[in-house]
């Protein structure tokens, strides 16, 4: 079977590909921004966890360790 593709078909497909590329780039940029937000939140959680552990150690030594 022989397929014929017109110049207008090629042009239309090229325009659609370009539009899809723009959309994909936009989505990728949004995902990267979201990833940075998640990484920042993770860092904050890790800091809070370390503070909580330190507080727990302090409370344990003050109240649960025999004099």
URZIQUI-V870170 format. One record per backbone hydrogen bond with DSSP energy under -1.0 kcal/mol. CO is the residue of the C=O (numbers start at 0). NH is the residue of the N-H. Records with the same first field share a line. If there is no record, write none. Layout:
CO = NH  NH
//
This chain:
5 = 9
6 = 10
7 = 11
8 = 12
9 = 13
10 = 14
11 = 15
12 = 16
13 = 17
14 = 18
15 = 19
16 = 20
17 = 21
18 = 22
19 = 23
20 = 24
21 = 25
22 = 26
23 = 27
24 = 28
25 = 29
26 = 30
27 = 31
28 = 32
29 = 33
30 = 34
31 = 35
32 = 36
33 = 37
34 = 38
35 = 39
36 = 40
37 = 41
38 = 42
39 = 43
40 = 44
41 = 45
42 = 46
43 = 47
44 = 48
45 = 49
46 = 50
47 = 51
48 = 52
49 = 53
50 = 54
51 = 55
52 = 56
53 = 57
54 = 58
55 = 59
56 = 60
57 = 61
58 = 62
59 = 63
//
